[in-house]
Amino acid sequence: MGYLAGLDWGSGVHAVCVIDDAGRVVARFAVRHDADGIAELIARLAQIAPAAEMPIAIERPSGLIVDALFEAGHPVVPIHPNVVKACRPRYRAAGGKSDPGDAYVLADILRTDGHRFRPLQPCSDEIKALRALVRARDDLVAERVALANRLRSLLDGFWPGAAAIFADVDSPIALSFLRRYPTPDSAARLGEKRLAAFLAQHSYCGRRAPIELLARLRAAPEGRAGEAEADINGELVRSLATILATLVAEIAKLTARLEHAVATLPDGQIVMSFPRAGRVCAAQILAELGDSAPDSRPNSSSPPKPASAPSPMPPEKAAASRFAGPATIACGRLSPASPTTRGTAPPGPPPSTAPHASAAATTPTPSVFSVVPGSAFSGEPGSITNPTTLRNTEPLNSSQRHRVDTGCLMPSRRGRFASTSEISSIS
């Protein structure tokens, strides 16, 4: 008989429910979130079944309890809280919620739908550190976006020009400008020379001239706030700009640390070799995937090669086919052999311009089924003849070789199939 457990996470107390394969409750208890409570949890679970034979469902994939269960040897299966919320009506008619009830729901979901969820795999210390760094940076970036939106909304209310002078209101140069000129009155005497000196002092690396930036500032609509309101708003702008400047600087430090951390990992080199995958994106991918996947590389000590699309043919054949054949138009683009595109001549001797030695050299090779005059492909009654029964014909000249009768295949602009005369007039 197998056993399954559900643990409802709590800030101070954790509810635990253990059931068997038939869904009968074997044990219910609660433990405190401290050292004694965690030790009691591990001991009481060990009295029921060995740790390796008792998977535990929980609503979060990380934390102190998860690490303790991993160390004890329990398989841990994370289940999203939305899944538990959607399954709760299966167990009660009312919409009430309780911690012991959620613990039972988690255990029973693992019993009935456990094949739909993947157990957690322990990660290395480097991956855990990278994951913590990535998630902390993502949280700070979200805070930066929220504060930047608040600052932009505040400026739009009484001084729109300060939000329009630079591209991003949360850039270092924009935040320095707002801390120096938080109100329209403080920037009333700002001229081209003063703005140029300010930009040089803060190492402005943009491509806009001071006169252009000053024109943006003056072209914005003027605020209608009074003197007292403008002073209060100026203090708020200076406070938000100071907080944002500190936040932007810390994000830059975490980004540098993150880029260095992912570059030192072997799997990080592989993920960074993906097309359009920078170091930050590679760190985010690797932090969520972890290092539990089996290594499929033949030799892990060899440096990874950049990922590239496989070539459909050898390089020498691909280079030869690039210039072979007449110019064609496929999917709206000219082929490399088109005379309207620039390119280098193919290697080798120039093609001969001498006439063919015999008529047999110019006779086209028949396909499996060849079109004969009067066949179905010419729009007139006829038959499809096998090439073995064809008689030798005279070679076609250059004008005849490029004229193909496709009357029954090409629809005309008048809604019916076009004839040969219509095709030649269209071409």
BADRENZA-434453 format. One record per residue (C-alpha): residue number from 1; x, y, z. Coordinates in Angstrom, 3 decimals. Example, Ala and Ser with C-alpha at 12.3 -4.5 7.8 and 13.67 -1.06 7.14 Angstrom:
2
+-----+----------+----------+----------+
|  nr |        X |        Y |        Z |
+-----+----------+----------+----------+
|   1 |   12.300 |   -4.500 |    7.800 |
|   2 |   13.670 |   -1.060 |    7.140 |
+-----+----------+----------+----------+
END
This chain:
427
+-----+----------+----------+----------+
|  nr |        X |        Y |        Z |
+-----+----------+----------+----------+
|   1 |    0.000 |    0.000 |    0.000 |
|   2 |    1.294 |    3.400 |   -0.950 |
|   3 |    0.863 |    6.672 |    0.869 |
|   4 |    0.609 |   10.241 |   -0.334 |
|   5 |    0.749 |   13.476 |    1.638 |
|   6 |   -0.410 |   17.043 |    1.177 |
|   7 |    1.100 |   20.013 |    2.981 |
|   8 |   -0.653 |   23.372 |    3.133 |
|   9 |    1.991 |   26.047 |    3.641 |
|  10 |    1.381 |   28.623 |    6.373 |
|  11 |    3.353 |   31.496 |    7.793 |
|  12 |    3.343 |   30.086 |   11.328 |
|  13 |    1.730 |   26.630 |   11.117 |
|  14 |    1.683 |   24.011 |    8.346 |
|  15 |   -1.257 |   21.605 |    7.949 |
|  16 |   -0.410 |   18.036 |    6.834 |
|  17 |   -2.689 |   15.267 |    5.586 |
|  18 |   -1.610 |   11.707 |    4.683 |
|  19 |   -3.865 |    9.370 |    2.659 |
|  20 |   -3.500 |    5.893 |    1.185 |
|  21 |   -4.072 |    4.663 |   -2.364 |
|  22 |   -7.829 |    4.385 |   -1.787 |
|  23 |   -8.134 |    7.981 |   -0.584 |
|  24 |   -8.657 |    7.164 |    3.101 |
|  25 |   -7.124 |    9.591 |    5.567 |
|  26 |   -4.301 |    7.990 |    7.511 |
|  27 |   -3.077 |   10.966 |    9.526 |
|  28 |   -3.869 |   14.634 |   10.059 |
|  29 |   -1.676 |   16.987 |   12.053 |
|  30 |   -0.154 |   20.463 |   12.106 |
|  31 |    3.419 |   21.523 |   12.791 |
|  32 |    4.925 |   24.884 |   13.657 |
|  33 |    7.286 |   26.704 |   11.347 |
|  34 |   10.376 |   26.412 |   13.515 |
|  35 |   13.209 |   23.958 |   14.048 |
|  36 |   11.230 |   21.685 |   16.383 |
|  37 |    8.193 |   21.701 |   14.116 |
|  38 |   10.201 |   20.733 |   11.029 |
|  39 |   11.907 |   17.916 |   12.939 |
|  40 |    8.496 |   16.714 |   14.175 |
|  41 |    7.176 |   16.744 |   10.582 |
|  42 |    9.996 |   14.565 |    9.307 |
|  43 |    9.710 |   12.155 |   12.256 |
|  44 |    5.934 |   11.672 |   12.011 |
|  45 |    6.100 |   11.083 |    8.253 |
|  46 |    8.875 |    8.511 |    8.762 |
|  47 |    6.631 |    6.561 |   11.166 |
|  48 |    4.039 |    6.051 |    8.407 |
|  49 |    6.226 |    5.049 |    5.444 |
|  50 |    9.783 |    5.424 |    4.156 |
|  51 |   10.533 |    8.877 |    2.819 |
|  52 |   11.288 |    7.708 |   -0.726 |
|  53 |    7.871 |    6.007 |   -0.956 |
|  54 |    5.774 |    8.979 |    0.193 |
|  55 |    5.474 |   11.862 |   -2.295 |
|  56 |    4.281 |   15.169 |   -0.860 |
|  57 |    2.201 |   17.759 |   -2.714 |
|  58 |    2.762 |   21.414 |   -1.869 |
|  59 |    1.683 |   24.721 |   -3.372 |
|  60 |    5.142 |   26.247 |   -3.710 |
|  61 |    8.342 |   24.988 |   -5.370 |
|  62 |   10.891 |   26.455 |   -2.948 |
|  63 |   11.384 |   27.363 |    0.676 |
|  64 |   12.679 |   25.992 |    3.934 |
|  65 |   10.080 |   23.218 |    4.155 |
|  66 |   10.823 |   22.096 |    0.594 |
|  67 |   14.551 |   21.920 |    1.334 |
|  68 |   13.910 |   19.932 |    4.516 |
|  69 |   11.690 |   17.439 |    2.691 |
|  70 |   14.340 |   17.065 |   -0.018 |
|  71 |   17.009 |   16.325 |    2.557 |
|  72 |   14.766 |   13.714 |    4.166 |
|  73 |   14.314 |   11.967 |    0.800 |
|  74 |   10.659 |   12.753 |    0.048 |
|  75 |    9.596 |   13.325 |   -3.579 |
|  76 |    8.123 |   16.849 |   -3.660 |
|  77 |    5.433 |   17.661 |   -6.245 |
|  78 |    4.545 |   21.361 |   -6.604 |
|  79 |    0.916 |   22.100 |   -7.528 |
|  80 |   -0.114 |   25.597 |   -8.534 |
|  81 |   -2.624 |   27.300 |   -6.216 |
|  82 |   -4.935 |   27.903 |   -9.187 |
|  83 |   -5.179 |   24.150 |   -9.695 |
|  84 |   -6.157 |   23.671 |   -6.058 |
|  85 |   -8.716 |   26.464 |   -6.342 |
|  86 |  -10.248 |   24.879 |   -9.451 |
|  87 |  -10.420 |   21.433 |   -7.812 |
|  88 |  -11.848 |   22.607 |   -4.503 |
|  89 |  -15.534 |   22.381 |   -5.656 |
|  90 |  -14.996 |   18.641 |   -6.178 |
|  91 |  -14.740 |   18.154 |   -2.416 |
|  92 |  -17.316 |   20.559 |   -0.986 |
|  93 |  -20.422 |   22.367 |   -2.111 |
|  94 |  -19.711 |   25.590 |   -0.233 |
|  95 |  -16.873 |   27.896 |   -1.129 |
|  96 |  -15.260 |   27.746 |    2.298 |
|  97 |  -11.541 |   27.220 |    2.699 |
|  98 |   -9.473 |   25.755 |    5.528 |
|  99 |   -5.862 |   24.724 |    5.880 |
| 100 |   -6.587 |   21.069 |    6.836 |
| 101 |   -9.049 |   20.853 |    3.951 |
| 102 |   -6.486 |   22.205 |    1.482 |
| 103 |   -3.931 |   19.710 |    2.750 |
| 104 |   -6.374 |   16.869 |    1.986 |
| 105 |   -7.183 |   18.377 |   -1.436 |
| 106 |   -3.479 |   18.496 |   -2.272 |
| 107 |   -2.977 |   14.871 |   -1.248 |
| 108 |   -6.022 |   13.665 |   -3.197 |
| 109 |   -5.051 |   15.643 |   -6.318 |
| 110 |   -1.707 |   13.888 |   -6.148 |
| 111 |   -3.546 |   10.554 |   -5.894 |
| 112 |   -5.925 |   11.122 |   -8.817 |
| 113 |   -3.892 |   13.415 |  -11.105 |
| 114 |   -0.339 |   12.834 |   -9.976 |
| 115 |    0.688 |   11.719 |  -13.446 |
| 116 |    0.010 |   15.262 |  -14.704 |
| 117 |    2.600 |   16.887 |  -12.452 |
| 118 |    6.354 |   16.582 |  -12.457 |
| 119 |    8.245 |   16.154 |   -9.188 |
| 120 |   10.865 |   18.705 |   -8.307 |
| 121 |   14.470 |   17.858 |   -9.061 |
| 122 |   17.218 |   19.099 |   -6.736 |
| 123 |   19.444 |   21.731 |   -8.310 |
| 124 |   23.084 |   22.541 |   -7.717 |
| 125 |   24.168 |   25.380 |   -5.489 |
| 126 |   25.212 |   27.451 |   -8.515 |
| 127 |   21.776 |   27.148 |  -10.116 |
| 128 |   20.074 |   28.055 |   -6.841 |
| 129 |   22.241 |   31.154 |   -6.541 |
| 130 |   21.533 |   32.091 |  -10.162 |
| 131 |   17.797 |   31.578 |   -9.634 |
| 132 |   17.784 |   33.822 |   -6.572 |
| 133 |   19.724 |   36.481 |   -8.479 |
| 134 |   17.429 |   36.343 |  -11.508 |
| 135 |   14.226 |   36.535 |   -9.487 |
| 136 |   15.509 |   39.352 |   -7.299 |
| 137 |   16.492 |   41.338 |  -10.381 |
| 138 |   13.095 |   40.714 |  -11.994 |
| 139 |   11.359 |   42.016 |   -8.870 |
| 140 |   13.505 |   45.157 |   -8.864 |
| 141 |   12.824 |   45.737 |  -12.553 |
| 142 |    9.088 |   45.514 |  -11.862 |
| 143 |    9.484 |   48.063 |   -9.060 |
| 144 |   11.442 |   50.343 |  -11.371 |
| 145 |    8.700 |   50.207 |  -14.000 |
| 146 |    6.015 |   50.983 |  -11.393 |
| 147 |    7.941 |   53.936 |   -9.961 |
| 148 |    8.741 |   55.258 |  -13.435 |
| 149 |    5.047 |   55.183 |  -14.311 |
| 150 |    4.210 |   57.088 |  -11.132 |
| 151 |    6.867 |   59.677 |  -11.877 |
| 152 |    5.703 |   60.123 |  -15.461 |
| 153 |    2.101 |   60.496 |  -14.342 |
| 154 |    3.100 |   63.105 |  -11.770 |
| 155 |    5.055 |   65.105 |  -14.356 |
| 156 |    2.218 |   64.995 |  -16.863 |
| 157 |    0.039 |   66.761 |  -14.323 |
| 158 |    2.124 |   69.876 |  -13.778 |
| 159 |    5.292 |   69.789 |  -15.958 |
| 160 |    5.018 |   67.596 |  -19.096 |
| 161 |    8.225 |   68.993 |  -20.619 |
| 162 |   10.427 |   67.300 |  -18.021 |
| 163 |    9.052 |   63.898 |  -19.061 |
| 164 |    9.568 |   64.601 |  -22.786 |
| 165 |   13.073 |   66.054 |  -22.834 |
| 166 |   14.719 |   62.599 |  -22.656 |
| 167 |   13.580 |   59.285 |  -24.141 |
| 168 |   13.193 |   57.416 |  -20.828 |
| 169 |   12.130 |   59.100 |  -17.656 |
| 170 |   14.008 |   56.489 |  -15.583 |
| 171 |   17.331 |   56.862 |  -17.408 |
| 172 |   20.257 |   58.158 |  -15.308 |
| 173 |   20.468 |   61.457 |  -17.201 |
| 174 |   16.695 |   62.066 |  -16.872 |
| 175 |   16.756 |   61.341 |  -13.142 |
| 176 |   19.718 |   63.671 |  -12.666 |
| 177 |   17.849 |   66.386 |  -14.556 |
| 178 |   14.742 |   65.971 |  -12.403 |
| 179 |   16.730 |   66.145 |   -9.199 |
| 180 |   18.371 |   69.356 |  -10.404 |
| 181 |   15.231 |   70.901 |  -11.982 |
| 182 |   12.156 |   69.429 |  -10.245 |
| 183 |    9.770 |   72.302 |  -11.117 |
| 184 |    9.163 |   74.585 |  -14.096 |
| 185 |   10.338 |   77.620 |  -12.076 |
| 186 |   13.697 |   75.967 |  -11.341 |
| 187 |   14.273 |   75.528 |  -15.098 |
| 188 |   12.959 |   78.946 |  -16.142 |
| 189 |   16.466 |   80.328 |  -16.774 |
| 190 |   17.785 |   77.144 |  -18.352 |
| 191 |   19.451 |   77.965 |  -21.658 |
| 192 |   21.481 |   76.159 |  -24.248 |
| 193 |   24.835 |   76.782 |  -22.577 |
| 194 |   23.633 |   75.715 |  -19.141 |
| 195 |   22.037 |   72.606 |  -20.552 |
| 196 |   25.228 |   71.754 |  -22.455 |
| 197 |   27.264 |   72.152 |  -19.253 |
| 198 |   24.771 |   69.947 |  -17.374 |
| 199 |   24.984 |   67.230 |  -20.039 |
| 200 |   28.777 |   67.307 |  -20.007 |
| 201 |   28.842 |   67.141 |  -16.218 |
| 202 |   26.697 |   63.988 |  -16.184 |
| 203 |   28.425 |   62.360 |  -19.194 |
| 204 |   25.406 |   62.418 |  -21.473 |
| 205 |   25.930 |   59.810 |  -24.195 |
| 206 |   22.871 |   60.567 |  -26.307 |
| 207 |   22.934 |   61.861 |  -29.857 |
| 208 |   20.705 |   64.873 |  -29.309 |
| 209 |   22.139 |   68.372 |  -29.300 |
| 210 |   21.340 |   70.678 |  -26.370 |
| 211 |   19.297 |   72.945 |  -28.611 |
| 212 |   17.134 |   70.002 |  -29.677 |
| 213 |   16.590 |   68.864 |  -26.103 |
| 214 |   15.732 |   72.411 |  -25.089 |
| 215 |   13.215 |   72.607 |  -27.931 |
| 216 |   11.502 |   69.473 |  -26.601 |
| 217 |   11.292 |   71.045 |  -23.170 |
| 218 |    9.789 |   74.296 |  -24.461 |
| 219 |    7.411 |   72.628 |  -26.944 |
| 220 |    5.550 |   70.669 |  -24.258 |
| 221 |    2.342 |   72.178 |  -22.881 |
| 222 |    2.655 |   74.365 |  -19.813 |
| 223 |    1.271 |   73.291 |  -16.469 |
| 224 |   -1.492 |   75.180 |  -14.660 |
| 225 |   -0.483 |   74.320 |  -11.084 |
| 226 |   -0.209 |   77.091 |   -8.528 |
| 227 |    2.943 |   77.992 |   -6.639 |
| 228 |    2.200 |   75.895 |   -3.556 |
| 229 |    1.088 |   72.870 |   -5.579 |
| 230 |    4.126 |   73.124 |   -7.831 |
| 231 |    6.452 |   73.191 |   -4.810 |
| 232 |    4.852 |   70.089 |   -3.304 |
| 233 |    4.943 |   68.284 |   -6.633 |
| 234 |    8.573 |   69.271 |   -7.018 |
| 235 |    9.396 |   67.627 |   -3.697 |
| 236 |    7.594 |   64.481 |   -4.764 |
| 237 |    9.450 |   64.467 |   -8.088 |
| 238 |   12.781 |   64.822 |   -6.322 |
| 239 |   11.926 |   61.979 |   -3.924 |
| 240 |   10.827 |   59.613 |   -6.685 |
| 241 |   13.862 |   60.530 |   -8.795 |
| 242 |   16.199 |   59.809 |   -5.881 |
| 243 |   14.606 |   56.430 |   -5.187 |
| 244 |   14.653 |   55.535 |   -8.872 |
| 245 |   18.298 |   56.537 |   -9.255 |
| 246 |   19.273 |   54.214 |   -6.405 |
| 247 |   17.112 |   51.431 |   -7.811 |
| 248 |   18.555 |   51.787 |  -11.313 |
| 249 |   22.100 |   51.656 |   -9.932 |
| 250 |   21.367 |   48.495 |   -7.939 |
| 251 |   19.741 |   46.846 |  -10.945 |
| 252 |   22.872 |   47.592 |  -12.962 |
| 253 |   25.010 |   45.922 |  -10.283 |
| 254 |   22.786 |   42.837 |  -10.191 |
| 255 |   22.810 |   42.666 |  -13.984 |
| 256 |   26.620 |   42.682 |  -14.066 |
| 257 |   26.730 |   39.983 |  -11.385 |
| 258 |   24.142 |   37.926 |  -13.266 |
| 259 |   25.982 |   38.166 |  -16.581 |
| 260 |   29.208 |   37.030 |  -14.923 |
| 261 |   27.467 |   34.138 |  -13.150 |
| 262 |   25.790 |   32.732 |  -16.251 |
| 263 |   28.984 |   33.024 |  -18.291 |
| 264 |   30.855 |   30.781 |  -15.840 |
| 265 |   28.351 |   27.908 |  -16.116 |
| 266 |   28.824 |   25.266 |  -18.858 |
| 267 |   25.100 |   25.188 |  -19.590 |
| 268 |   25.108 |   28.975 |  -19.661 |
| 269 |   27.526 |   28.929 |  -22.586 |
| 270 |   25.141 |   26.651 |  -24.460 |
| 271 |   22.060 |   28.766 |  -23.809 |
| 272 |   23.909 |   31.975 |  -24.715 |
| 273 |   24.784 |   30.471 |  -28.082 |
| 274 |   21.100 |   30.436 |  -29.052 |
| 275 |   20.136 |   33.050 |  -31.646 |
| 276 |   19.163 |   36.394 |  -30.074 |
| 277 |   19.765 |   35.097 |  -26.553 |
| 278 |   21.734 |   37.565 |  -24.452 |
| 279 |   23.231 |   36.879 |  -21.083 |
| 280 |   20.250 |   38.112 |  -19.081 |
| 281 |   17.810 |   36.050 |  -21.159 |
| 282 |   20.093 |   33.016 |  -20.925 |
| 283 |   20.266 |   33.403 |  -17.145 |
| 284 |   16.474 |   33.555 |  -16.886 |
| 285 |   16.082 |   30.425 |  -19.019 |
| 286 |   18.736 |   28.483 |  -17.147 |
| 287 |   17.427 |   29.551 |  -13.737 |
| 288 |   13.976 |   28.163 |  -14.485 |
| 289 |   15.105 |   25.018 |  -16.299 |
| 290 |   17.734 |   24.123 |  -13.715 |
| 291 |   20.439 |   21.548 |  -14.224 |
| 292 |   18.348 |   18.419 |  -13.680 |
| 293 |   18.083 |   17.588 |  -17.378 |
| 294 |   20.463 |   14.806 |  -18.494 |
| 295 |   23.546 |   16.002 |  -20.314 |
| 296 |   23.333 |   14.846 |  -23.922 |
| 297 |   26.682 |   16.220 |  -24.963 |
| 298 |   29.201 |   13.531 |  -25.976 |
| 299 |   32.007 |   15.275 |  -24.148 |
| 300 |   31.088 |   17.730 |  -21.425 |
| 301 |   34.647 |   19.003 |  -21.104 |
| 302 |   34.751 |   20.279 |  -24.671 |
| 303 |   33.555 |   23.842 |  -25.209 |
| 304 |   30.059 |   24.121 |  -26.683 |
| 305 |   29.652 |   25.166 |  -30.268 |
| 306 |   27.305 |   27.975 |  -31.239 |
| 307 |   23.887 |   26.787 |  -32.300 |
| 308 |   23.204 |   27.144 |  -35.998 |
| 309 |   20.664 |   25.872 |  -38.466 |
| 310 |   21.771 |   22.691 |  -40.284 |
| 311 |   22.665 |   23.131 |  -43.929 |
| 312 |   20.403 |   21.138 |  -46.268 |
| 313 |   23.320 |   20.333 |  -48.575 |
| 314 |   27.143 |   20.377 |  -48.491 |
| 315 |   28.749 |   23.845 |  -48.777 |
| 316 |   30.287 |   23.181 |  -52.188 |
| 317 |   26.941 |   22.070 |  -53.641 |
| 318 |   25.135 |   24.967 |  -52.015 |
| 319 |   27.617 |   27.423 |  -53.522 |
| 320 |   27.271 |   25.816 |  -56.939 |
| 321 |   23.486 |   25.809 |  -56.859 |
| 322 |   23.443 |   29.462 |  -55.872 |
| 323 |   24.436 |   30.487 |  -59.392 |
| 324 |   22.938 |   27.594 |  -61.355 |
| 325 |   19.896 |   27.985 |  -63.537 |
| 326 |   18.089 |   31.002 |  -64.894 |
| 327 |   16.766 |   33.816 |  -62.784 |
| 328 |   13.498 |   32.924 |  -61.090 |
| 329 |   11.068 |   34.583 |  -58.771 |
| 330 |    9.937 |   32.557 |  -55.756 |
| 331 |    7.726 |   33.851 |  -52.947 |
| 332 |    8.024 |   37.391 |  -54.232 |
| 333 |   11.843 |   37.486 |  -54.086 |
| 334 |   14.400 |   37.210 |  -56.833 |
| 335 |   16.698 |   34.229 |  -56.708 |
| 336 |   20.483 |   34.770 |  -56.250 |
| 337 |   20.927 |   34.159 |  -59.974 |
| 338 |   18.730 |   37.110 |  -60.891 |
| 339 |   20.473 |   39.781 |  -62.975 |
| 340 |   18.957 |   42.483 |  -60.772 |
| 341 |   20.893 |   41.308 |  -57.713 |
| 342 |   24.575 |   41.833 |  -57.147 |
| 343 |   26.842 |   38.874 |  -56.709 |
| 344 |   30.159 |   37.380 |  -57.633 |
| 345 |   30.696 |   35.068 |  -60.562 |
| 346 |   30.830 |   31.366 |  -59.795 |
| 347 |   34.289 |   29.801 |  -59.553 |
| 348 |   35.723 |   28.000 |  -62.525 |
| 349 |   36.177 |   28.786 |  -66.212 |
| 350 |   33.646 |   31.054 |  -67.910 |
| 351 |   30.797 |   29.293 |  -69.716 |
| 352 |   31.339 |   28.611 |  -73.380 |
| 353 |   29.391 |   30.719 |  -75.892 |
| 354 |   30.049 |   28.410 |  -78.856 |
| 355 |   27.032 |   26.799 |  -80.546 |
| 356 |   26.204 |   23.252 |  -79.716 |
| 357 |   28.022 |   20.591 |  -81.682 |
| 358 |   25.033 |   18.478 |  -82.484 |
| 359 |   21.314 |   18.602 |  -82.338 |
| 360 |   21.270 |   15.793 |  -79.807 |
| 361 |   22.978 |   18.049 |  -77.263 |
| 362 |   20.104 |   20.533 |  -77.403 |
| 363 |   17.303 |   17.992 |  -77.348 |
| 364 |   15.559 |   18.236 |  -73.958 |
| 365 |   15.446 |   15.049 |  -71.931 |
| 366 |   11.865 |   13.825 |  -71.666 |
| 367 |   10.389 |   13.347 |  -68.205 |
| 368 |    8.402 |   10.340 |  -67.099 |
| 369 |    5.418 |   11.630 |  -69.044 |
| 370 |    5.991 |   14.132 |  -71.835 |
| 371 |    3.510 |   16.566 |  -73.317 |
| 372 |    2.815 |   16.002 |  -76.980 |
| 373 |    0.809 |   18.237 |  -79.269 |
| 374 |   -2.856 |   17.846 |  -78.618 |
| 375 |   -2.381 |   16.469 |  -75.103 |
| 376 |   -4.458 |   17.421 |  -72.108 |
| 377 |   -1.901 |   20.000 |  -71.028 |
| 378 |   -2.252 |   21.997 |  -74.242 |
| 379 |   -5.986 |   22.575 |  -73.921 |
| 380 |   -6.824 |   20.386 |  -76.939 |
| 381 |   -7.897 |   16.750 |  -77.111 |
| 382 |   -5.004 |   14.364 |  -77.003 |
| 383 |   -3.205 |   11.834 |  -74.817 |
| 384 |   -0.227 |   11.524 |  -72.494 |
| 385 |    2.412 |    9.438 |  -74.184 |
| 386 |    5.167 |    7.473 |  -72.550 |
| 387 |    8.621 |    8.842 |  -73.465 |
| 388 |    9.766 |    5.477 |  -74.775 |
| 389 |    7.311 |    5.737 |  -77.660 |
| 390 |    8.299 |    9.252 |  -78.717 |
| 391 |    9.893 |    9.713 |  -82.094 |
| 392 |   13.027 |   11.797 |  -82.552 |
| 393 |   12.097 |   15.372 |  -83.318 |
| 394 |   14.025 |   18.339 |  -84.481 |
| 395 |   15.625 |   20.473 |  -81.719 |
| 396 |   13.759 |   23.585 |  -80.659 |
| 397 |   15.275 |   26.959 |  -81.281 |
| 398 |   15.626 |   29.594 |  -78.546 |
| 399 |   12.303 |   31.285 |  -79.312 |
| 400 |   10.363 |   28.035 |  -79.299 |
| 401 |   12.093 |   26.612 |  -76.255 |
| 402 |   10.714 |   29.267 |  -73.899 |
| 403 |    7.144 |   29.226 |  -75.227 |
| 404 |    5.080 |   26.736 |  -73.244 |
| 405 |    1.390 |   26.300 |  -73.888 |
| 406 |   -0.371 |   26.280 |  -70.514 |
| 407 |   -3.788 |   27.331 |  -71.710 |
| 408 |   -5.720 |   24.906 |  -69.565 |
| 409 |   -3.718 |   25.708 |  -66.419 |
| 410 |   -3.709 |   29.508 |  -66.170 |
| 411 |   -6.998 |   31.287 |  -65.360 |
| 412 |   -7.597 |   34.534 |  -67.124 |
| 413 |   -8.616 |   37.826 |  -65.636 |
| 414 |  -12.124 |   37.402 |  -67.022 |
| 415 |  -12.902 |   34.411 |  -64.761 |
| 416 |  -12.262 |   31.590 |  -67.268 |
| 417 |   -9.217 |   29.694 |  -68.400 |
| 418 |   -6.966 |   31.724 |  -70.668 |
| 419 |   -5.922 |   30.722 |  -74.122 |
| 420 |   -2.453 |   30.836 |  -75.617 |
| 421 |   -3.054 |   34.224 |  -77.254 |
| 422 |   -4.207 |   35.720 |  -73.940 |
| 423 |   -1.148 |   34.361 |  -72.153 |
| 424 |    1.238 |   35.855 |  -74.704 |
| 425 |   -0.591 |   39.203 |  -74.475 |
| 426 |   -0.325 |   39.200 |  -70.673 |
| 427 |    3.376 |   38.325 |  -70.764 |
+-----+----------+----------+----------+
END
